[in-house]
Amino acid sequence: MELPDSFDKIGLALSGGGVRAVGFHLGTLDILERVDLLKKVTMLSAVSGGSLVALGYALSLKTQQPNQKTFKEFFKDFFETLPPLNTLEELISGAATPNSSGYHTLVDAMARVYKDKYFEHCYGVNFGNPKFDVFWNAAPQMHLKDLFIHSTDFKTGLNFRFQFNDPTQGRVGDDQVYLTESQAKEFYLSDIMTTSACLPGLLEPMFMPADYQLTDAMKLDIRDHFKNNCWVEFDYVALMDGGMLDNQGISSIVLNVLQKAQPAAAPSPAPPKPQPVPPLSAFDYARWWRDRNRELARSATRLTTQYDPTSVSSKRPDGGDAGPNPPPIKDTQEDDCPDNFAALNGVLQDLDLFIISDTPTFKPLMARFFPKNNIFESITGAAKWFLDRKLNHYFIAWVVFLLLCLVGLVLGAWGLVTVWAIASIPLLAKIGISIALFVALATLFLHFVGGLIIWKGAQLAEDKLNDAIPLRNHGLWYYLKNLTLGDVVHMLRLRAMSVLRLTSEIFLNRVRQLSYRWALEVEELDKRIVPNELLKLRTLTLPAGLGGSWTPRGPYTTLPAWMTTLSPDMKDIIEEASEMSTQIHLDGATVADAENNLKLLAASGQITTCFNLLEYLWQFHSDGSAWSNAPGYDPFPGKPNAGSIFLDIKEIWDKLQLDPYQFVEDRLS
């Protein structure tokens, strides 16, 4: 099926990835704005770091004169707020202030950072501390019709979505837990942003409604709503980073497209009921999910088979034109609806293009394996001596230390009594000696008590381990005491590296892969996806043996040579940006260094977006003919819209080859 030459309805998903994602997505939006595609984005979905860009851009569309914010001002806001912001220091200092529940938490401090440093700082003159209800304001109208901000519901294990939809509002929440529209409007954007970017391990969960900036009456209303209308065992839910389930924000747009293809349902005054709780068994859950998606596909197929879209003289049930004699509704059976959703081809009128802006990190192949050698083998001198001592030696030294503390306490107390018993010592001298002895005694006492506490804690820990790992012949210490300190540190290091590798790379990569399957399940949607991955260009800079290659998606096995040629500066930018870690602050010893890193990330987003759009248009809209600069050459016959966009992006690409930072500097000038 040939794709239409139309890009009027675009879906854009912004992935998570901390400040790396923020900078990259700024570059993505900048290129789309320069070629007049950003104003055609009707669906915007975001996760974690991408949510800050999404919420900021959506807010900028709702500003009005005399303080209307242009795209350039929206872009500059991030360069004014992020480089000087020391997020970790703000969190540590902010944790000293208790939240509305009386607890000291880092997540509440993070919400205040977003509130003070971004939303109020950049949009306070327009909205004060903006709430979610700003998107329901009738004016000014914005081109975004669907906005999704992802988080993860720890109670149900599902995506909890804060969403705004025009004209028909969808459910804010997930299948089991949701908010009413009036409740959702009361949430502050700083809290929604914190929920979406609540990194596990660094921050605590956001407990709804207790941890949110809501009135007591609203909190009570939400608790009652949870207990009476939702599948919630308690009157709260725990929410964290949305990237744990869908780190690209793909699922919301795919579900939105599928649901827009359903027949219009009659309005019901009754509140929506939660869906049945999904099965706990992984296999049963997969079957439940398959059947649910098949039903979506069957419903869409019924819709498309009951009217002739080329006729316009009567109305179909959902209000659209149906034709004079629409055919009867087809009773679609399960066999008519394969798992790949092929039956949905032709019903995606609400999505012409789906751009997925994704920022996974890159690690060279050799850096992904654990070193087999102990890093302490190269250490020499005194440090080597301490690392080579067995735990039994440290235990003996510890016992000796406790005994010395006890002897010191006895001798100190005896000395204190003796000083005051000698009449010839002046009073001031007695007081001075007594103070010195008292400080020494207090220090020894604290060390002695601390040592006893550690000893008792170690015994309790050993008892717990013995219960968990029952040993028949000897206790756990019998085996541990012969290990050296270096052995123990090495084993702990490897375990920590394993957990870090599992959670930050293997697990997240699998989540990304599964999320892409959401979109690829719809056969027609596959040809409308632009996977704007940061790693796409990085693979072109690597040797073939280390993963460097270009894999064609469309019918053509080659691209024009100029498209796959990167200048040295462009290669440096892509390599450095792709290796930046996921974190909540910009690296840099100075504010200027941090700003340069943000510029690099934005430039990487611009370069990557140009390449991926050029590749997509060439693969799915051109005739694939050999590129020529000859007058009259047109590789897009019958596709004037695609051809015009292609040439506009090529012009930007040629300028980026000469100076990859020029468009970032242009926005900041």
Disulfide bonds with the S-S distance in Angstrom:
none
